[in-house]
Amino acid sequence: MADTTVKVDPAVRDRLMVLARERGMTMRDLIAELAGATPTQEELRKRYEEAKAYCETHFGVTFTDEDHDRVEKIWQDLEAGRPVDSL
């Protein structure tokens, strides 16, 4: 596979270098690891559908679109440090 160049700010480059060194790897390997560990939107959708099907099959729980939207709002509130009324 041919190498390519990615242009980033020097601060980003320096941080990547520190992170790579701390893990005992090259920056190239660190970037490959980060890219491999970060799911795409399609992969996340597939995981969601698989988890939903598993819960429906094994636990008899049916999730609606409204359930999904409610849980997304709860996660957003938690991430923003806002109080959550109930789970």
trRosetta pair geometry for C-beta under 8 A, 3 or more apart (Angstrom, degrees):
i j d omega theta_ij theta_ji phi_ij phi_ji
3 28 7.7 -58 -125 -120 112 130
6 31 7.7 164 26 -146 151 156
8 12 4.0 -94 156 84 123 132
8 13 5.4 155 81 -52 107 81
8 16 7.7 79 75 -10 156 137
9 12 4.7 94 59 4 81 102
9 13 7.1 -147 95 -4 43 87
10 13 5.4 -54 -145 38 36 115
10 14 6.1 36 157 -20 69 105
11 14 5.8 -53 -145 37 29 111
11 15 6.4 30 154 -19 63 105
12 15 5.8 -55 -148 36 30 110
12 16 6.4 32 153 -19 64 106
13 16 5.8 -57 -150 36 29 112
13 17 6.4 31 151 -22 63 106
14 17 5.5 -53 -150 33 33 115
14 18 6.6 33 152 -18 65 102
15 18 5.7 -53 -150 35 34 110
15 19 6.3 33 153 -17 67 106
16 19 5.7 -55 -145 39 31 112
16 20 6.2 33 155 -21 65 107
16 27 5.3 69 138 -141 108 107
16 30 6.2 158 -171 98 86 139
16 31 7.0 18 -157 -65 131 93
17 20 5.8 -54 -147 36 28 111
17 21 6.4 28 155 -18 63 107
17 27 5.8 -34 -93 -78 59 121
18 21 5.8 -56 -148 37 30 110
18 22 6.3 31 155 -21 65 107
19 22 5.8 -55 -148 35 29 112
19 23 6.6 13 157 -5 63 111
19 30 5.8 121 107 -157 103 148
20 23 6.1 -71 -153 46 29 101
20 25 5.3 -102 -162 82 79 75
20 26 6.0 -22 -175 152 134 17
20 27 4.5 -94 -45 -81 161 54
20 29 7.1 117 -139 63 106 86
20 30 4.1 -106 -91 -30 90 141
21 24 7.4 35 -175 -74 34 31
23 30 6.5 132 52 -96 139 102
25 29 4.1 -105 172 84 119 130
25 30 5.5 146 95 -54 118 80
25 33 7.5 59 108 -14 166 138
26 29 4.7 97 55 8 80 99
26 30 7.0 -139 98 -5 44 86
27 30 5.4 -51 -146 36 36 115
27 31 6.3 36 156 -19 67 103
28 31 6.1 -57 -151 35 26 107
28 32 6.5 25 152 -16 62 108
29 32 5.6 -55 -147 39 33 113
29 33 6.2 36 153 -22 67 105
30 33 5.7 -55 -149 35 30 112
30 34 6.3 29 154 -18 65 105
31 34 5.7 -51 -145 37 32 111
31 35 6.2 31 156 -17 65 107
32 35 5.8 -56 -146 39 29 110
32 36 6.2 26 156 -17 64 111
33 36 5.8 -60 -146 40 27 109
33 37 6.1 16 160 -13 65 115
34 37 6.0 -65 -142 42 26 104
34 38 6.2 18 162 -18 65 114
35 38 6.2 -63 -141 35 26 106
39 43 3.9 -130 -166 93 101 126
39 44 5.1 127 118 -55 128 80
39 47 7.1 -19 -159 -13 164 136
40 43 4.6 99 50 6 75 101
40 44 7.1 -137 95 -3 41 86
41 44 5.7 -54 -148 37 32 112
41 45 6.3 35 152 -21 65 104
42 45 5.7 -51 -148 34 32 113
42 46 6.4 32 153 -19 64 105
43 46 5.7 -53 -147 36 32 112
43 47 6.4 36 152 -20 64 104
44 47 5.6 -52 -148 35 32 113
44 48 6.4 36 153 -21 64 105
45 48 5.6 -54 -151 34 31 114
45 49 6.4 29 153 -17 65 106
46 49 5.8 -54 -148 37 32 109
46 50 6.3 30 154 -17 65 108
47 50 5.7 -59 -147 39 30 110
47 51 6.1 27 156 -17 67 108
48 51 5.9 -57 -145 38 28 108
48 52 6.1 30 155 -20 64 109
48 68 7.9 62 -174 -129 130 123
49 52 5.6 -53 -144 37 29 114
49 53 6.3 29 156 -18 64 106
50 53 5.8 -54 -146 37 29 110
50 54 6.3 33 153 -22 63 106
51 54 5.6 -52 -147 34 31 114
51 55 6.4 30 155 -17 64 105
52 55 6.0 -57 -150 36 28 108
52 56 6.4 25 154 -16 64 109
52 63 5.3 -102 -137 44 101 129
53 56 5.7 -58 -146 39 31 111
53 57 6.1 25 157 -16 67 111
54 57 5.9 -61 -144 41 27 106
54 58 5.8 -9 171 10 67 117
55 58 6.6 -67 -125 53 21 88
55 59 5.0 -36 -165 38 63 120
55 61 4.8 -49 155 64 103 111
55 63 6.8 52 85 -23 137 114
56 59 7.4 -39 -75 56 10 77
56 60 7.2 35 -164 -128 42 14
56 61 6.2 -104 -90 73 48 55
56 62 5.7 58 -115 -95 102 59
56 63 7.3 -105 -62 9 99 82
63 67 4.6 -123 -159 79 79 143
63 68 6.3 87 158 -51 115 85
64 67 4.8 111 51 0 70 98
64 68 7.2 -128 100 -1 45 86
65 68 5.5 -51 -153 36 38 115
65 69 6.3 38 150 -19 68 105
66 69 5.7 -52 -145 37 33 111
66 70 6.3 36 154 -22 65 105
67 70 5.8 -56 -149 35 29 112
67 71 6.4 25 155 -15 65 107
68 71 6.0 -59 -150 38 29 107
68 72 6.4 31 153 -21 64 107
69 72 5.6 -52 -148 34 32 114
69 73 6.5 34 153 -20 64 104
70 73 5.8 -55 -154 34 31 111
70 74 6.6 34 149 -20 64 103
71 74 5.4 -49 -149 33 37 115
71 75 6.5 38 153 -19 66 101
72 75 5.8 -53 -151 35 32 111
72 76 6.4 33 151 -19 64 106
73 76 5.6 -54 -148 37 33 113
73 77 6.3 34 153 -19 65 105
74 77 5.7 -56 -150 37 31 111
74 78 6.3 30 153 -18 66 106
74 84 5.4 60 -145 -135 86 132
74 87 6.5 92 -150 -115 153 73
75 78 5.7 -55 -146 38 31 111
75 79 6.2 29 157 -17 66 108
76 79 5.9 -55 -145 39 28 110
76 80 6.2 17 158 -10 64 113
77 80 5.9 -65 -144 45 27 104
77 82 4.1 -86 -160 73 82 109
77 83 7.3 -45 168 81 120 24
77 84 5.2 131 104 -81 134 88
78 81 7.7 40 180 -70 29 24
78 82 7.5 -79 -56 55 22 70
78 84 6.1 -9 -66 -42 84 131
84 87 6.6 45 135 -65 131 77
